[in-house]
């Protein structure tokens, strides 16, 4: 199955190169990239925070689009050939570079041959290991070219302090591509940094005033909160939502929740988890939602949601789950 997927991806990338060679400045439908201006940088990103930070830092000097459709799962999404063609016409492609987006490493190599600047936004960030003792065992069962990253937590953007580094790497790339507007990029970055530092303090305040530190989550995406703020995530699935628990592990989760009187099971906005539903039913617990920010819905886009509005929603969920 993996070999077939790899062959398909290779076919997509080869097709892309052929098509791009015949249409250097047009989209796959033969039209110019929509709403672009000659002096704007055309940028594609993966997860929503990268898109949002790039817009905030770049301002009117950039046109930014995510390759992910609404509510996509970053762990499993694969771009279409049409999307790859558009990406090959861009000035910049930004992805995390930490094994989250399965297609991105191959895309990186291909896009650079088309003179697209590519950056890994997580450059310089030290990743933490999963707190799941069985994560290595899960990883061994999945034959994947990124298996060596399977025990490292890629969800760095959920930590406001580490998000500053993501934003700074984006800012540096924009300055390199458009040095004449360095001042604007620097000023916008400083404003974003101030907002992220304020968000960091809000997390500290919520945890400091909480009755407990444990939360039950459907997916182990919140290790950086544990590392930074002391929030203990009891995860039903591993770092990848496909890493499901054994019957023994499931029983231990339920026993732990009952012992600590945990009344909530926290789901995510873009990932369904049948096993988490079972845990919720067994405990008679209330369902809550955390937004992992990998992608957003069409409705959230229409409502003008950004990184900070979604993270503040997460803070409200934490207040309830932690018993503040």
C-alpha positions in Angstrom: 0.0 0.0 0.0 2.8 2.4 1.0 4.8 1.5 -2.2 1.7 2.2 -4.3 1.2 5.6 -2.6 4.9 6.4 -3.1 4.6 5.6 -6.9 1.5 7.7 -7.2 3.2 10.7 -5.5 6.2 10.3 -7.8 3.9 10.3 -10.8 2.2 13.5 -9.5 5.5 15.3 -9.0 6.8 14.3 -12.5 3.5 15.4 -14.1 3.8 18.7 -12.3 7.3 19.4 -13.6 6.1 18.7 -17.2 3.1 20.9 -16.8 5.0 23.7 -15.1 7.6 23.7 -17.8 4.8 24.6 -20.2 3.1 27.2 -18.1 5.6 29.2 -15.9 3.3 31.9 -14.6 -0.2 30.5 -14.9 -2.4 28.3 -12.8 -3.4 24.8 -14.0 -6.6 26.3 -15.5 -4.5 28.7 -17.6 -5.4 31.8 -15.5 -3.2 34.0 -13.4 -3.1 33.3 -9.7 -6.3 34.9 -8.4 -6.1 38.4 -6.7 -2.3 38.5 -7.1 -0.3 41.7 -7.7 3.0 41.9 -9.4 4.7 43.2 -6.3 3.2 40.6 -3.9 4.9 37.5 -2.9 2.8 34.4 -3.7 3.1 32.0 -0.8 1.7 28.5 0.0 1.7 27.0 3.5 0.5 23.8 5.1 -1.0 24.1 8.6 -3.2 27.1 9.6 -0.8 28.8 12.0 1.8 29.1 9.3 -0.7 30.6 7.0 -2.0 33.0 9.6 1.4 34.1 10.8 2.6 34.7 7.3 -0.4 36.9 6.6 0.1 38.8 9.8 3.8 39.4 9.1 3.6 39.9 5.4 0.6 42.2 5.4 -0.2 43.7 2.0 3.1 42.5 0.6 2.0 38.8 0.4 -0.8 36.6 -0.9 -1.0 33.5 1.2 -2.9 30.3 0.7 -2.9 27.0 2.5 -2.6 23.8 0.5 -5.0 22.1 3.0 -8.7 22.3 2.2 -11.1 23.2 5.1 -10.9 20.9 8.1 -8.2 18.7 6.6 -6.1 16.3 8.7 -2.5 17.3 8.3 -1.3 13.7 9.1 -3.0 12.2 6.1 -3.7 14.9 3.5 -2.1 14.6 0.1 -2.2 17.5 -2.4 -3.6 17.2 -5.9 -1.6 17.6 -9.1 -3.4 20.9 -9.7 -2.3 22.1 -6.3 1.3 21.1 -6.9 1.3 23.0 -10.2 0.2 26.2 -8.4 2.8 25.7 -5.6 5.5 25.4 -8.3 4.5 28.9 -9.5 4.9 30.5 -6.1 7.7 32.5 -4.5 7.7 30.5 -1.2 6.4 27.3 0.3 6.3 27.0 4.1 5.8 23.8 6.0 6.7 22.6 9.5 9.5 20.3 8.5 9.0 17.9 11.4 7.3 14.9 9.8 3.8 16.1 10.2 2.9 16.6 6.5 3.7 13.4 4.8 3.9 14.8 1.3 6.0 17.9 2.1 9.5 16.4 2.1 9.1 15.2 -1.5 7.4 18.4 -2.5 10.4 20.3 -1.0 12.9 18.7 -3.4 10.6 19.2 -6.4 9.7 22.8 -5.7 13.4 23.8 -5.3 14.1 22.6 -8.8 11.4 25.1 -9.9 13.2 27.9 -8.1 10.6 28.1 -5.3 12.1 29.1 -2.0 11.2 26.4 0.6 11.5 26.8 4.4 10.9 24.5 7.4 9.3 26.8 9.9 10.3 24.7 12.8 14.0 25.2 12.2 15.8 25.7 15.5 13.0 24.3 17.6 13.9 21.3 19.9 11.1 18.8 19.6 10.0 16.8 22.6 9.3 13.1 22.7 5.9 11.6 23.2 5.0 10.8 26.8 3.4 7.6 25.5 5.7 4.7 26.5 4.3 2.6 23.7 4.7 5.2 21.0 7.9 3.5 19.7 6.0 0.2 19.5 3.3 1.9 17.5 5.9 3.4 15.2 7.6 0.0 14.6 4.3 -1.3 13.3 4.0 1.5 10.6 6.4 1.1 7.7 6.9 4.7 6.7 9.8 6.7 5.5 9.2 9.2 8.4 9.1 6.5 11.1 12.2 7.9 12.8 10.1 11.1 13.6 7.1 9.1 14.9 8.1 9.4 18.5 8.6 13.2 18.3 5.7 15.6 18.9 5.2 17.9 15.9 2.5 20.1 17.5 4.9 23.0 18.3 2.5 25.7 17.2 0.3 25.0 20.2 3.0 26.4 22.5 2.9 30.2 22.2 6.6 30.5 23.1 7.7 28.1 20.4 5.3 29.8 18.0 7.5 32.9 18.3 10.3 30.9 16.7 8.0 29.7 13.9 7.0 33.4 13.2 10.6 34.6 13.3 11.7 32.0 10.7 8.8 33.1 8.5 9.8 36.7 8.9 13.4 36.0 8.0 12.3 34.2 4.8 10.1 37.2 3.8 12.9 39.6 4.4 15.2 37.5 2.3 12.8 37.5 -0.6 11.7 41.1 -0.3 14.4 43.1 1.6 13.0 46.5 0.5 10.1 45.9 2.9 12.1 44.7 5.8 10.8 47.4 8.1 7.2 46.4 7.6 8.0 42.7 8.2 10.0 43.5 11.3 7.3 45.7 12.8 4.5 43.2 12.1 6.6 40.4 13.6 7.1 42.4 16.8 3.4 42.9 17.1 2.8 39.2 16.6 5.5 38.3 19.1 3.8 40.5 21.7 0.5 38.8 21.2 2.1 35.4 21.5 3.8 36.4 24.8 0.5 37.6 26.1 -1.1 34.3 25.2 1.6 32.5 27.0 0.8 34.4 30.2 -2.9 33.6 29.8 -2.1 29.9 29.7 -0.1 30.3 32.9 -2.9 32.0 34.6 -5.5 29.3 33.7 -3.3 26.5 35.0 -2.2 28.4 38.1 -5.9 28.8 39.1 -7.0 25.3 38.1 -8.3 22.5 40.5 -6.5 19.7 38.6 -3.8 19.3 36.0 -5.1 16.2 34.1 -7.1 16.1 30.9 -8.3 13.2 28.8 -7.8 13.9 25.1 -8.6 11.8 22.0 -5.2 12.4 20.4 -1.8 13.1 22.0 -1.4 16.6 20.5 -0.8 18.5 23.7 2.6 17.4 24.9 4.0 21.0 24.7 1.3 22.2 27.1 2.4 19.5 29.4 6.1 20.5 29.0 5.5 24.2 29.4 2.5 24.5 31.7 2.3 21.2 33.6 -1.0 20.1 31.9 -1.0 16.3 32.0 -2.6 14.8 28.9 -4.1 11.4 29.2 -4.3 10.5 25.5 -6.5 7.8 24.0 -4.6 7.7 20.7 -0.9 8.4 20.1 0.8 11.2 18.3 -0.9 10.1 15.1 -4.7 9.6 15.5 -4.2 6.1 13.9 -2.1 4.9 16.8 -4.9 3.3 18.8 -4.6 1.9 22.4 -4.6 -1.8 23.3 -7.5 -3.2 25.4 -5.2 -3.1 28.4 -4.2 0.6 27.8 -7.9 1.5 27.3 -8.8 -0.1 30.6 -6.0 1.8 32.3 -7.2 5.1 30.9 -10.8 4.5 32.1 -9.5 3.4 35.6 -7.3 6.5 35.8 -10.2 8.8 34.8 -12.5 7.2 37.4 -9.9 7.4 40.2 -9.2 11.1 39.5 -12.9 12.0 38.9 -12.3 13.3 35.4 -15.7 14.3 33.9 -14.7 15.4 30.4 -13.3 13.7 27.3 -11.8 16.2 24.9 -12.1 15.7 21.1 -10.7 17.6 18.2 -12.4 19.6 15.5 -11.1 17.7 12.5 -10.5 14.1 13.7 -13.2 11.6 14.6 -12.2 8.9 17.2 -14.6 6.0 17.8 -12.5 4.7 20.7 -12.7 8.1 22.4 -16.5 7.8 22.0 -16.3 4.5 23.9 -14.3 6.0 26.7 -16.7 8.9 27.0 -19.7 6.5 27.1 -18.0 4.3 29.7 -17.3 7.2 32.0 -20.6 9.0 31.4 -18.4 12.0 30.6 -19.2 15.3 28.9 -17.6 15.9 25.5 -15.5 19.0 25.0 -13.5 20.2 21.9 -10.0 21.5 21.6 -8.9 23.0 18.3 -5.6 21.6 17.1 -5.3 24.4 14.5 -4.0 22.1 11.8 -6.7 23.5 9.5 -9.9 25.5 9.8 -13.4 25.1 8.5 -15.1 27.3 5.8 -17.4 28.7 8.5 -14.4 29.7 10.7 -12.8 31.4 7.7 -16.0 33.4 7.0 -16.1 34.3 10.7 -12.6 35.7 10.5 -11.1 33.3 13.0 -7.4 33.5 13.5 -4.7 31.8 15.6 -5.5 33.9 18.7 -9.3 33.6 18.6 -9.0 29.8 18.3 -6.4 29.5 21.0 -8.7 31.6 23.3 -11.5 29.1 22.6 -9.0 26.4 23.7 -8.3 28.3 26.9 -12.1 28.3 27.7 -12.2 24.6 27.1 -9.2 24.1 29.5 -10.8 26.2 32.1 -13.8 23.9 32.2 -11.8 20.7 31.9 -9.3 21.7 34.6 -12.1 22.9 36.9 -11.0 26.5 37.2 
